[in-house]
């Protein structure tokens, strides 16, 4: 038996229950037992807890899709099928990566999911081109803080960060954003256009609802909006394909699960590049709060209330 966070009914943060009698993970072929030192917390975890995630969830379950720790004496970080909010987890070897000396567990957790997400959104989905203007929504979040930096590294001419508080916008500016916008602006489209100098080429969007429509309206001809989440839990307005045609624009969805199905081709390279950028001091993972395993419920409350910045972590030893 082990200590873990278990969900036996769907709902909000209140359904996260800390137990001392969770069964040990089953280790099948191509798997290894990971002693978890830090587990990552993601906004998607809050959707999974209430069964509003992109894929259906079966009860009971232990949340958590990435964790850093040890397999034997080897320091690793792994993308998991679930089970990260625990003392031990089953790690698929195909999505387990060595963590080099000098990279802490929090940074490793940030890179393996949010870092590879930001990498693929910019490179694979948006196909960023030198000199383009990139708008990053939720710019102080786990993906956003990395995307602001990577956009600049990948050749963006201008990076505009959108966030909900002065402190979050100041963080985005510190990370390299050329301009910042308050996500609470009454006319968000006009505010983004002004910050962009008239138009955007790439928008990274994960809010949903009317925010998506406001972002779409800022795109220049040949602009691309990449949708990778729906934090507001509001339905996204239907996209008029005819209007996209008239404006030569694109709306693209992204879900890291598809890269996880071909990790040798779609994850190993991005992960190696991200670790190299960190080693050279050209990329910084912003680590937010580290919560005790017993405070997982509070972590989800803070995340949903937009009180957090950067990468959130769980410490299963506490």
Secondary structure, 3 states (H helix, E strand, C coil): CEEEEEECCCCCHHHCEEEEEECCCCCCCCEEEEEEEEEEECHHHHHHHCCCCCCCCCCCECCCCEEEEEECCEEEEEECCCCCCECEEEEEHHHEEECCCCCCHHHHHHHHHHHHHHHHHHHHHCCCCCCCEEEECCCCEHHHHHHHHHHHHCCCCEEEEEECCHHHHHHHHHCCCCEEEECCCCCHHHHHHHHHCCCEEEEEECCCCHHHHHHHCCEEEEEEEEECCCCCCCCCCCCCHHHHHHHCCEEEECCCHHHHCCHHHHCHHHHHHHHHHHHCCCCCCCEEEEEEHHHHHHHHHHHHCCCCCEEEEEECCC
